[in-house]
Amino acid sequence: MGPGRAPFRGRSARSVVRLARRAHLAGLALGALAACAPSEPTWVDLTRQGFPEGPASAEPRVFELHLPPERWTGGPAEGGARAWSTPRPAFLPDFLDRADQVGLRAGSRSFRPRRGDEPGNAPGTFELQSELVLTLAPEEPLPADLFFAWVARGGVERDGAWRATVRQLAADALPASRTLVVDVPPHSALRLATVAFQGVEPGQASFRVLLEGRPLLEHAQAADLPGGADWHALPLPEAGLRGARLEFEIGGDPALALFAAPRIGPAEVGSMRARPWGRARPSVLLVVADTLRADCLAMNGGDARWMPRLNELAARAVRATRARSSSTWTLPAHGTLLSGLYPTQHGLHTVTSPLSAELETLAEVFARAGYRTAAVTDSVFVSRRYGLDAGFEWFEEHWTRKHGWTLEDSLAAARRLLAADDGRPLFLLLHTYRVHSPYRAGREEDEGRMQELAKRVRRAVREEHAHDDAAEWLTVRSGFAEEYRAAYLEGVQALDASLGAFVAELEAGGFFANGYLLFTSDHGEAFFEHGRLGHNLPPHEEQLRIPLLLFGGGLAPREIPHAVSLADVAPTLADLCAVPRSAHWRGPSILALDHERPSFSLVRTDARDSLGISHGERKILVEAARGESLRERLARGEPTAAFHLAHDPRELEDRLHADDWPEEMARALAAEWAALSRPLVEAAEIELDEATVEELRALGY
């Protein structure tokens, strides 16, 4: 991902973060950066200390696998070449980071990776996607001593510190074995996670931490494909120690292993409910139930039986019943959620658009204020490949389809992060595709029901001879709308059961005495209300309206009567926790909102832009073909559709030519949209590997 450059003057948001990190290196503690009360202790981030041996770095780790001829399958000779294929080596991660490399050799001969613009029949080249494919001349035999190599960098250097990227984890870490000299404060402890993932074969990693030559930790850990982390709290000398020598050693079988999130902090931390040093900043749990429609909750008109646990919670929470997303699909909506900006500003419009490093994220804002920042996501879009891990000290992402990862697994991971409390307030993001297509049933998230439904739909399409006509195909499919919706609601009920039980655990443990939950979604889901199934469609209400509730910390239950946007989440949480805002956030906290504002939602495709603008109970849609300007269409008073939501919440009666207000509303809001539509960063693109493309297809993209 190449960083863009902000066009506004002064220091960029990312520069502010860099300055804060340099302050760490100069010896300023996180607690001081957060302007905490004098009685609150400080924490020392060991990944940002000066290392005697120079800047943070990691030696490449080389894993090599022998692939004898019997593991390959040869295809027929075509175009002067023959392709040989073997399954993708199991020890490789789902996607390779840019710093990683792969190679294929036979003895002293190395085969060349095929370029993206190169024909597939170039002899002497190989390609790695879902399979490893080697292309040779037709008469050339397959070598007997083929070796595949993965050169794993395991991370990147950022501002003099190491950012580990190992399989599903991105985390601040120590790159392999390290020695450093630090001052140990009195009454402190060293907390860290030991992380181990399989190299070529399963094995066992060993970890040692020595203080002045004496062991603090000697730990053996399985290194296999699922991998994992073990958290440790290591007591340090009670009287403290100046210039202490700390040694971190990794050994054992060849594996991807590291020390993650190492920090020295107070030995006694109490609990998130009560700290030994008195009241501290509140912790925040941000839960995003991807694709959850607003009307799944009773507060938005849903059947109370669908989500009884969250309905009960909503009755005791601050409820935004008129919340809308900034888009109708995951990537731009999460870009807004985590940056506080609209899609036109942050630029996440396509499946190859990353978040620019120039934009400060909500996680970076909390990290700068001294928070422990962590995330557990279902990956794909909410992943490091799109830059959404920025600011998260610990970012854990899992592919649901390929690895059978479930919501229960995500909740277990969240529990582990909560239990690894080091005394700092926590900002924890939990993202789940639990109710996203393919709609899965039960706690085990079984796809059997949807697979059967898909067979019946295909059979009906064949019987109606509709497979060659897109409109007819949609018409036949729409006849199954209620079955699709029923399958979706089965997942909604399972989400409520699992998440509701988790929130009840937190409440019983006192988390909400000084902590908050913000529960929302990134967009809704269409069930042929306007002729289509799913999302990433023109911005109609069934896709735009989302649940949003805020609970905890003594907040009095109430309903927010005004329209709320996903762009308001970042300033709301920052204000609630007395954390300094990012300079580019324009929205108010929803808790202070006292007037009606327009809300804007954009969907961009290869052919056109579709903009939905709601103001009060009136809504207009504006479309512009690629190359046309939405702003100019608004200024000319040329919306393409209009609806009065109070009388027509399902948007079935177009008022465009029946009333004068659609044109007036378009002209009145043209200037505001012009301000929102100015990009703050230069556009960038990433390349998607075949495995990611397959995962996107499984999600319906």
URCORSUL-V709916 format. One record per pair of residues at least 6 apart in sequence whose C-alpha atoms are under 6 Angstrom apart, sorted by the first residue. I is the first residue (numbers start at 1). J is the second residue. Records with the same first field share a line. If there is no record, write none. Layout:
# URCORSUL-V709916
I: J / J
This chain:
# URCORSUL-V709916
3: 356 / 357
4: 356 / 681 / 682
5: 681 / 682
6: 680 / 681
13: 359 / 360
14: 358 / 360
25: 48 / 49
29: 42 / 43
30: 43 / 370
31: 42 / 370
34: 369 / 370
40: 277
43: 264 / 265
44: 263 / 264
45: 263
46: 262 / 263
47: 161 / 173 / 174
48: 161
51: 180
55: 160
56: 160 / 161 / 162
58: 175
60: 152 / 153
61: 151 / 152
62: 150 / 151
63: 149 / 150
64: 148 / 149
65: 147 / 148
66: 147
67: 146 / 147
68: 144
69: 144
72: 85 / 86
73: 84 / 85
74: 83 / 84
75: 83
77: 138
81: 121 / 136 / 137 / 138
82: 135 / 136 / 137 / 138
83: 134 / 135
84: 133 / 134
85: 132 / 133
86: 131 / 132
87: 131
88: 130 / 131 / 132
91: 200
93: 167
99: 153
100: 151 / 152 / 153
101: 150 / 151
102: 149 / 150 / 151
103: 148 / 149
104: 111 / 147 / 148
105: 111 / 146 / 147
106: 145 / 146
111: 124 / 125
112: 125
113: 125 / 126 / 127
114: 125 / 126 / 127
123: 135 / 136 / 137
124: 135 / 136
125: 135
126: 133 / 134
127: 133
129: 690
154: 164 / 165 / 166
155: 163 / 164 / 165
156: 163
157: 163
162: 173
163: 171 / 172
164: 170 / 171 / 173
168: 396 / 397
169: 395 / 396
170: 395
171: 393 / 394
172: 260 / 261 / 393
173: 259 / 260 / 261
174: 259
176: 258
177: 248 / 249 / 250
178: 247 / 248
179: 246 / 247
180: 245 / 246
181: 243 / 244 / 245
182: 243 / 244
183: 241 / 242 / 243 / 244
184: 240 / 241
185: 240
186: 238 / 239 / 240
187: 238 / 267
188: 236 / 265 / 266 / 267
189: 234 / 235 / 236 / 264 / 265 / 266 / 267
190: 233 / 234 / 263 / 264
191: 232 / 233 / 262 / 263
192: 231 / 232 / 260 / 261 / 262
193: 229 / 230 / 231 / 259 / 260
194: 229 / 230 / 259
195: 228 / 229 / 257 / 258
196: 223 / 227 / 256 / 257
197: 223 / 224 / 225 / 227 / 255 / 256
198: 223 / 224 / 225 / 255
199: 254 / 255
202: 223 / 224
203: 223 / 253
204: 221 / 222 / 223 / 252 / 253
205: 220 / 221 / 251 / 252 / 253
206: 219 / 220 / 250 / 251 / 252
207: 218 / 219 / 249 / 250
208: 217 / 218 / 248 / 249
209: 215 / 216 / 217 / 247 / 248
210: 216 / 246 / 247
211: 245 / 246
212: 245
269: 275 / 423
270: 276
273: 510 / 511 / 513 / 514
282: 514 / 515
283: 425 / 426 / 427 / 515
284: 427 / 515 / 516 / 517
285: 428 / 517
286: 429 / 517 / 518
287: 430 / 431 / 519
288: 431 / 520 / 521
289: 432 / 521
290: 432 / 433 / 521 / 522
291: 436 / 523 / 524 / 525
292: 521 / 524
293: 524 / 546
294: 300 / 545 / 546 / 547
295: 301 / 302
296: 302
298: 304
300: 321
306: 493
307: 493 / 496
309: 500
316: 557
317: 550 / 551 / 557
318: 549 / 550 / 557 / 558 / 559
319: 549 / 559 / 560
320: 548 / 549 / 560
322: 563
323: 545 / 546 / 563 / 564 / 565
324: 544 / 545 / 546 / 565
325: 523 / 544 / 565 / 566
326: 333 / 601
327: 333 / 601 / 602 / 603
328: 523 / 535 / 536 / 543
329: 536
331: 381
332: 343 / 348 / 349
333: 522
336: 342 / 567
337: 566 / 567
338: 361 / 362
339: 361 / 362
340: 567 / 570 / 585
341: 567
344: 677 / 679
345: 678 / 679 / 680
352: 685 / 686
353: 685
354: 386 / 387
355: 386 / 387
362: 570
363: 391 / 392
364: 391
371: 424 / 425 / 426
372: 424 / 426
373: 392 / 393 / 426 / 427 / 428
374: 392 / 393 / 394 / 395 / 428
375: 395 / 396 / 428 / 429 / 430
376: 396 / 397 / 430
377: 397 / 430 / 431
378: 397 / 398 / 399 / 432
379: 397 / 398 / 399
435: 491 / 492
437: 699
439: 487 / 488
440: 446 / 447 / 491
441: 490 / 491
442: 494
461: 467
466: 472 / 473
467: 473
481: 527
512: 552 / 553
513: 553
514: 553
515: 552 / 553
516: 551 / 552 / 553
517: 550 / 551
518: 549 / 550
519: 548 / 549
520: 547 / 548
521: 546
523: 543 / 544 / 546
524: 542 / 543 / 544
525: 534 / 535 / 543
526: 533 / 534 / 542
527: 533
538: 610
539: 612
562: 596
568: 587
571: 589
572: 589 / 590
598: 614 / 615
599: 613 / 614
600: 612 / 613
601: 611 / 612
602: 610 / 611
603: 609 / 610
607: 625 / 626
608: 624 / 625 / 626
609: 623 / 624
610: 622 / 623
611: 621 / 622
612: 620 / 621
613: 619 / 620
617: 644 / 645 / 646
618: 644 / 645
619: 642 / 643
620: 641 / 642
621: 639 / 640 / 641
622: 639 / 640
624: 630
631: 670 / 674
634: 666 / 667 / 670
635: 667 / 670
637: 663 / 666 / 667
641: 654 / 656
642: 654 / 655 / 656
643: 651 / 654 / 655
